[in-house]
Amino acid sequence: MGQTVANDRTWRWERPAAWTHWELIHWQPGRVRVRWWPARSSALAVERLETALAARSDVAAVRVVRAAASVTIVYHDRQLPMAGLRLRLDDWLALAWPDRALLLQPVPDLSAPASVGAPTETAEDEDEEEASLPQTLIALTLAGLARWRPLLPLRVLATVALLRAVWPVAQRAWQSVTADRRLNIDCMDLLAIGLSSSGGSLVVPSLVLTLHALGDAIRDRTARATALRTANLSDAIGRFAWVKVNDGPPQRIPSDQLQVGDLVVVYPGEQIPADGPVLSGEATIDEKSLTGEPLPVAASAGRWVHASTLVRSGQIYLRAERVGNQTRAAASLALLEQAPVYDTRMANYAERLADKAIGPALILALVVLIATRDPARAAAILTLDFVTGIRLSIPTAFLGALNHTTRHGVLVRSGRTLEQLAAIDTVVFDKTGTLTQGDIVLEQVLPAQSDITPDQLLQLAASAEQRLTHPVAEAIVRAAADRGLTLSDRGEWNYEVGLGVRAQLAAGDVLVGSARFLIQQGVTGLGEWLTTLDQQASSQPSIAQPSIYVAVDGRFMGELRYTDPLRPESAALVQTLQTELGLDVRLLTGDTPARAAQVARALEIPTDRVYAEAFPDRKATIIRDLRRSGRTVAFVGDGLNDSVALAYADVSISFEQGSEIARETADVVLMNNHLLDLLEVLTIARQTQGLIEQNTALVVLPNLIALGLATTRGLSPPIATAIHNGSAIAAGLNSLRPLIQHHFFERPRDR
C-alpha cells in the first residue's frame, strides 16, 4: 500500500544547489512521487531529468507535472528500503544539475519515523492540486474584510495572509533568477503583484493571486484528465485469473503470477488476463477498452484474444501466450506513459517564445508606468502573456491524440512523431510483407506435355520439395495438401541453394527449380517454352511473375507460377493516400523490375516512383536522398532488411508482426497489422495539428486585445488575469474535446 507523507519535514533536506530541494509526497514499492520545485520553474531542468532517467537501467518510467512541481518515478527494485530510496532519489534528481560536485554532501540522519496519512489513491491525486489556492482564498477573504472594516488587526492579518500566499511565487522567481540565470513568468507575476499593491490595496493583489492559483489548478486537472483516462487501461487487465491445472477445478491466482502456457478460463463479466488463442468455448467479447471498437466481437476456437478485453457473455478457455508486461495492453500503456509529449517543435517554440517575451513585456510595462504613472496599467501588462496557454495545452492535445491512437491499436512513440506525421508529404512502402501478405502462394500449374495433368505435375514437384524449408517449397507442398494429393516417397535428393532440388522418385529423376538450373542439367524442351513465354510477356506484361520449373529424366514437364499476393487493403490505402490526402506514394522492393512493375500497376503507383532490386543499403540511400531534396518522408516496412531505411525516415512505420528490430526502430507500430490503420493515425495527426492552431488562436487573440487595451486605455490587473487564465483554460479544454468526441461518438471502422 502507498504511504502519503503529510507535512513531515523529516523527509526534506536542502543542499547548496536548488535542484536538490525536494519533498517526498507519496511512496509505494516500485513507485515514488516527490515535490521538486525546479520542475515548475525550469523547463531545461525537466528536459535534463527526463533524458537522464530514460537512459538509466534502474528506472522504468518518469512523469513530470510541471504545474504542480511533481515528479513521479517508477523504478525496478521493488525491494529497495526507504533509506536506500532516499539516497537513490538524491542521485536521480541530481542528474538535472550539471555540477555534481555541489551535491556530494553528507546525508542527514533521516531515521526518524515519518508521519503517515491514509494510504489511499485519493490522497495522492488530491495532493497534485495547486497548494496555494486555499492560501490565496484566505488572503482574498481577509483583504475584503479589511476593506469593509478598516481595522488594524484585520489589515495586519490580511497582509500576513497575502505575504504567505505570494511566498511560493517569490520562491520560484528567486530560484529561476539564481539557478537558471533568467527571468520567468513567476518573476513577471511577482512584479505585477507588487505594482498592484503599491497603492495600498490588498484586494487587487489577493484577487490576482487567487485567479492565478485557480487557473493553475484547472489547467493541471485538464492536463491530467487525459493521463487518468489512459491509466484506467492498466486496471482493465484484471487483478486475477482462473487457471486450470490437470483435471482439477480452476484455481484463482493473481494475474501477475500467470505463466506462458497456462490454461486460463474466463467467465462472463471478467477481463481476459492474458493474450492468447482460444482453445475451446464461445464468448462475446467487448474490445473497446483496447481497440476502440464499439461493437462486441464473437470469439471461438482459434481466435486470438487480448488481455484487458471483457467477456460479455459465454465462457472460453485460452492458452496464455503473452502475460504481464508482454501483453499488448501493458505494452500500449507503458509506451503511452513514456511518450515524450513535450518534445515537439511547437512546444519548444512556445518555451523559447516565453523566454523572449519577458524582456519586451518588462520594457513595455516600464514605459507605460513612466508615461501614465499608473501602476495598475503596468501590472496588467505584466500579467498578460501569449505563451502559457499554448505551452500547457500542447501536451494535453498530444496526450489525447496518443490515447486515441493507442486505443485503436496504433502505438505512436511521441508527440514529436504525431507532429511529423501531420507534415509528411511522401510515403515510401516496402513491398514484401508490407503491401503484400508476405506468404508465397501457388497460383498456376501449367503442364507442358499432353501426357501429364496439373495435379500430376504438382504431385511430382511437391514430392521432390517435401520437408524443405524454402518458402516456395513450402507453398508447393501446401498447395498439394490443399488438393488432397498424396506425396510419393523420395529417395536420394540434393538441394542446391538458389537453384533447385534433384530427387529420385518412382516416376524417375525429378528436377524442380529455376530455369537456369534445368538448363544447366541439359533438360530438353524448356528453351522453346521460355521463348513462347517471352513473346506473351512482351504483348501482355501483366502475366510476368516468378515461376519454378519441373523436369523428369531430362524432359521438361511444366511450370508452376507462384506469387506473394497483395494485402486486400493495399489498393484502397494507396488510392486514398494519393487522391484524398495528396501524398506522393513510392514503392521500394528487392524484387525484380518485372515483378515490381506488376505490383505498381495493380496499385496504380506511377512507374517513376518504383525502385526495384533495392537492397538494404540502397533503400537507406533512397530515403536519405528524398529527405535531402526537402521532402518529409514516412517509410513503411516490416523486415530486418528495412531497419536501416526505417532509421533514416522522418517517420518510420512497422507492424506488430514485423521483425523485432523493425518494431524497435519504428516510430509507429500498427498493432492490428492492418494497413488502413495508417490512414487513421494520419487523420488523427492532422486533426491534432489543427487543434493546436485553434488553441494558438484561442490564446493569442484575447491576450493581444487585452494587451492593447492595457497599454492605451488601461485594464485592471484582475481583469487581465481573468483574460490570461481564461484563454489558457479554454485552450486546455479544447485539447480534450476530440477525446470526449471519440469516447462518446465512436463508430465501428470499416474493415
Secondary structure, DSSP 8 states (H G I E B T S, - for coil): --EEB-S-GGGEE--SSGGG-EEEEEEETTEEEEEETHHHH-HHHHHHHHHHHHT-TTEEEEEEEGGGTEEEEEES-TT--HHHHHHHHHHHHHTTSS-GGGG--------S---B----HHHHHHTTS-THHHHHHHHHHHHHHHHHS--HHHHHHHHHHHHHHHHHHHHHHHHIIIIISS--HHHHHHHHHHHHTTTS-SHHHHHHHHHHHHHHHHHHHHHHHHHHHHHHHHHHT-SEEEEE-TTS--EEEEGGG--TT-EEEE-TT-B--SBEEEEEEEEEEE-HHHH--SS-EEE-TT-EE-TT-EEEEEEEEEE-SB-GGGSHHHHHHHHHHH--TT-SHHHHHHHHHHHHHHHHHHHHHHHHHHHH--HHHHHHHHH--SSHHHHHHHHHHHHHHHHHHHHTTEEE--HHHHHHHTT--EEEEEIIIIIB-SS-EEEEEEESSTT--HHHHHHHHHHHHTT--SHHHHHHHHHHHHTT-------SEEEETTTEEEEEETTEEEEEE-HHHHHHTT-BSHHHHHHHHHHHHHH-GGG---EEEEEETTEEEEEEEEE--B-TTHHHHHHIIIIIS--EEEEE-SS-HHHHHHHHHHHT--GGGEE-S--HHHHHHHHHHHHHTT--EEEE--SGGGHHHHHHSSEEEEETTS-HHHHHH-SEEETT--TTHHHHHHHHHHHHHHHHHHHHHHHHHHHHHHHHHHHHT---HHHHHHHHHHHHHHHHHHHHHHHHHHHHH------
